Amino acid sequence: MKNIIITGTSRGIGYELALQFASAGHNVLAISRKIPHALLENEKITCLQLDLAETNTTTAVKEFIENSWHTVNVLIHNAGALILKPFGDITADEFEYIYKVNVFGVAALNRAVLPFMGKGSHVVTISSMGGVQGTMKFGGLAAYSSSKGAVITLSELLAEEYKEQGIAFNVLALGAVNTEMLQEAFPGYEAPLSPKQMADYIYNFALTGNTYYNGKVLQVSSTTP
């Protein structure tokens, strides 16, 4: 039984992950802006209603760990924000918001949780194929894709910084998954994988991937895009 923190659990991949870890007997801290009833009703899941774009939101996470778990085995950065808009039309506030959720929120949660992680623990950041250098890029995703590239570099750096403590950091750069966020940005586009299918992969990787990888970016995409 392990203690697992997952962000972005209100729907899609994060929601499926929280239920899958709980059904396997693990303790789950589910962090999201909205809390589904199915997670609230699960005795293995603790829900925190937080917006990672806001400052000082990680205080509640730290207090929960100190008072309840004391240690964390796996941290999965799954929360994400996306805006589809031509670069010239994106406002400074919109660009900053994407970075607050996708980059600054990841960094802040790392700072809060890492003191409670030890040898053998695993930090998994969910990025995007659009954030990987040299991959196909799509117009209108300047804020989103560049933010996903930023967390890739952050993870690589933290893997080096924390390697002596035995904490592994890896990134999964996902291709198109048929989530509600994708449908909102690209109405009518049908991705080949469901959130449940991708959650199955991430579940296993989060528990075992640190045995084989550290500081790596794995491209998880069955199509282009």
MIMI-433095 format. One line per 5 residues: number of its first residue (from 1); their letters; for each residue x, y, z of C-alpha. Coordinates in Angstrom, 2 decimals. Each point is the difference from the previous one (the first is absolute). Example, Ala and Ser with C-alpha at 12.3 -4.5 7.8 and 13.67 -1.06 7.14 Angstrom:
1 = AS = 12.30:-4.50:7.80; 1.37:3.44:-0.66
***
This chain:
1 = MKNII = 0.00:0.00:0.00; 1.41:3.36:-1.04; -0.91:3.65:0.47; -0.78:1.59:-3.36; -0.64:3.67:-0.79
6 = ITGTS = -1.75:0.79:-3.29; -0.96:3.42:-1.35; -2.74:0.74:-2.50; -2.37:-2.68:1.27; -3.34:1.62:-0.79
11 = RGIGY = -0.29:-1.80:-3.34; 1.88:-1.83:-2.73; 3.29:-1.75:0.67; 0.43:1.29:3.56; -3.47:-1.17:1.01
16 = ELALQ = 0.61:-3.47:-1.41; 3.42:-0.18:1.66; -1.38:0.88:3.43; -2.60:-2.75:-0.19; 2.50:-2.54:-1.32
21 = FASAG = 2.54:0.60:2.76; -2.73:-0.08:2.64; -1.50:-3.23:-1.32; 3.45:-1.58:0.28; 0.15:0.94:3.68
26 = HNVLA = 2.26:3.04:-0.16; -0.65:3.24:1.87; -0.78:2.87:-2.35; 0.07:3.76:0.50; -2.04:1.40:-2.89
31 = ISRKI = 0.55:3.69:-0.76; -2.29:1.93:-2.33; -2.13:3.13:-0.30; -3.18:-2.09:-0.10; -0.58:-3.21:1.94
36 = PHALL = -2.04:-2.86:-1.51; -2.35:-1.86:2.35; 1.53:-3.35:-0.97; 3.33:1.11:1.47; -1.54:1.50:3.13
41 = ENEKI = -1.84:-3.24:0.70; 3.11:-2.18:-0.31; 1.52:-0.79:3.39; 3.50:-0.27:-1.47; -0.12:3.47:-1.55
46 = TCLQL = 0.44:3.35:1.75; -1.05:2.98:-2.11; 1.41:3.52:0.20; -1.77:2.71:-1.98; 2.85:2.22:-1.14
51 = DLAET = 0.89:2.18:-2.98; 3.67:-0.48:-0.77; 0.05:3.36:-1.78; -0.49:1.76:3.33; 2.91:0.81:2.28
56 = NTTTA = 0.43:-1.83:3.32; -2.46:-2.76:-0.95; 2.58:-2.66:0.82; -0.15:0.86:3.70; -3.04:-2.26:0.37
61 = VKEFI = 1.86:-2.84:-1.69; 2.96:0.33:2.33; -2.25:0.11:3.06; -1.86:-3.12:-1.09; 3.23:-1.96:-0.47
66 = ENSWH = 1.39:1.15:3.33; -3.18:-0.93:1.86; -1.00:-3.20:-1.80; 2.49:-1.76:-2.25; 3.45:1.30:1.01
71 = TVNVL = 1.46:-1.52:-3.20; -0.85:0.11:-3.72; 0.99:-2.73:-2.46; -1.31:1.31:-3.31; -0.87:3.49:-1.23
76 = IHNAG = -1.77:0.29:-3.37; -0.24:3.47:-1.53; -3.02:-0.47:-2.23; -1.82:3.33:0.29; 0.16:2.12:-3.11
81 = ALILK = -1.48:3.08:-1.65; -0.30:0.53:-3.74; -0.96:2.94:-2.16; -0.34:-0.19:-3.78; 0.52:3.48:-1.39
86 = PFGDI = 2.35:1.66:-2.52; 3.10:1.35:1.69; -0.81:3.57:-0.95; -3.40:-0.24:1.69; 1.10:-1.53:3.31
91 = TADEF = -0.06:2.53:2.81; 2.82:0.24:2.53; -2.38:-1.21:2.71; -1.03:-3.06:-2.04; 3.61:-0.92:-0.73
96 = EYIYK = 0.94:0.44:3.65; -2.93:-2.13:1.17; 1.10:-2.94:-2.14; 3.47:0.21:1.53; -1.40:0.35:3.52
101 = VNVFG = -1.82:-3.31:-0.33; 2.38:-1.97:-2.22; 3.38:1.19:1.32; -0.13:2.08:3.18; -2.58:-2.31:1.58
106 = VAALN = 2.22:-3.00:-0.70; 3.02:1.74:1.52; -1.93:1.12:3.08; -1.44:-3.46:0.66; 3.45:-1.54:-0.40
111 = RAVLP = 1.37:2.36:2.63; -2.81:-0.93:2.39; 0.14:-3.77:-0.50; 3.67:-0.84:-0.57; 0.97:0.32:3.70
116 = FMGKG = -2.34:-2.96:0.64; 1.38:-2.20:-2.78; 2.90:-2.39:0.41; 2.01:-2.63:-1.78; -2.06:-1.92:-2.52
121 = SHVVT = -2.66:2.67:-0.44; -1.10:1.23:-3.42; -1.11:3.36:-1.39; -1.83:-0.33:-3.31; -0.83:3.09:-2.03
126 = ISSMG = -2.56:-0.24:-2.77; 1.16:2.08:-2.94; -0.95:0.03:-3.67; 1.56:-1.02:-3.29; -0.38:3.67:-0.89
131 = GVQGT = 2.54:0.85:2.69; 2.70:-2.32:-1.35; 2.68:1.64:-2.13; -0.15:-1.01:-3.65; -3.54:-1.38:0.01
136 = MKFGG = -2.85:1.29:-2.14; -1.42:3.27:1.31; -3.46:1.49:-0.46; -0.95:3.64:-0.33; -2.03:1.46:2.84
141 = LAAYS = 1.75:-1.99:2.71; 2.92:2.34:0.71; -0.76:0.35:3.71; -0.96:-3.62:0.59; 2.79:-1.73:-1.92
146 = SSKGA = 2.74:2.32:1.24; -1.14:-0.55:3.59; 0.12:-3.75:-0.54; 3.54:0.38:-1.29; 0.94:1.93:3.13
151 = VITLS = -1.08:-2.78:2.38; 2.04:-2.49:-2.01; 3.17:1.98:0.67; -1.00:0.53:3.64; -0.40:-3.75:0.50
156 = ELLAE = 3.38:-0.72:-1.59; 1.67:2.50:2.31; -1.70:-1.34:3.14; 1.00:-3.54:-0.92; 3.61:1.12:0.16
161 = EYKEQ = -0.46:2.04:3.16; -1.74:-2.76:1.97; 1.74:-3.09:-1.35; 2.08:-0.45:3.15; -3.22:-0.18:2.01
166 = GIAFN = -1.35:-2.76:-2.23; -3.01:2.01:-1.25; -0.73:-0.59:-3.69; -1.55:2.59:-2.31; -1.43:-1.00:-3.36
171 = VLALG = -2.25:1.55:-2.61; -2.66:-1.62:-2.14; -0.57:2.06:-3.16; -3.48:-1.03:-1.06; -1.47:0.07:-3.46
176 = AVNTE = -3.70:0.58:-0.61; -2.30:-1.52:2.62; -3.77:0.31:-0.30; -0.45:2.13:3.12; -2.57:2.70:0.60
181 = MLQEA = 2.77:2.61:-0.16; 0.95:-1.20:-3.49; -3.62:0.06:-1.13; -0.42:3.54:1.32; 3.06:1.19:-1.92
186 = FPGYE = -0.57:-2.07:-3.16; -3.74:-0.75:-0.32; -0.70:-3.05:-2.11; 3.53:-1.41:0.10; 0.05:-3.62:1.13
191 = APLSP = 3.26:-1.07:1.62; 0.92:-3.71:-0.20; 0.40:-0.52:3.75; -2.51:0.44:2.82; 0.89:1.54:3.38
196 = KQMAD = -0.41:-3.45:1.57; 2.48:-1.57:-2.43; 2.59:2.70:0.67; -0.61:-0.25:3.75; 0.80:-3.72:-0.17
201 = YIYNF = 3.40:0.80:-1.48; 0.79:2.83:2.41; -1.07:-2.11:2.98; 2.58:-2.67:-0.75; 2.70:2.47:-0.94
206 = ALTGN = -0.46:1.99:3.21; 0.50:-3.12:2.11; 2.87:-1.60:-1.92; 1.50:2.47:-2.48; 2.51:1.40:2.46
211 = TYYNG = 1.68:-3.42:0.04; 1.03:0.50:-3.61; -0.02:3.77:-0.59; 1.08:3.25:1.62; 0.10:3.40:-1.62
216 = KVLQV = -1.55:-1.39:-3.16; -2.76:1.14:-2.36; -2.07:-2.84:-1.41; -2.14:0.73:-3.03; -3.35:-1.74:0.47
221 = SSTTP = -1.83:0.45:-3.28; -1.45:-2.50:-2.42; -0.57:2.58:-2.73; 1.30:3.29:-1.40; -1.40:2.11:1.51
***
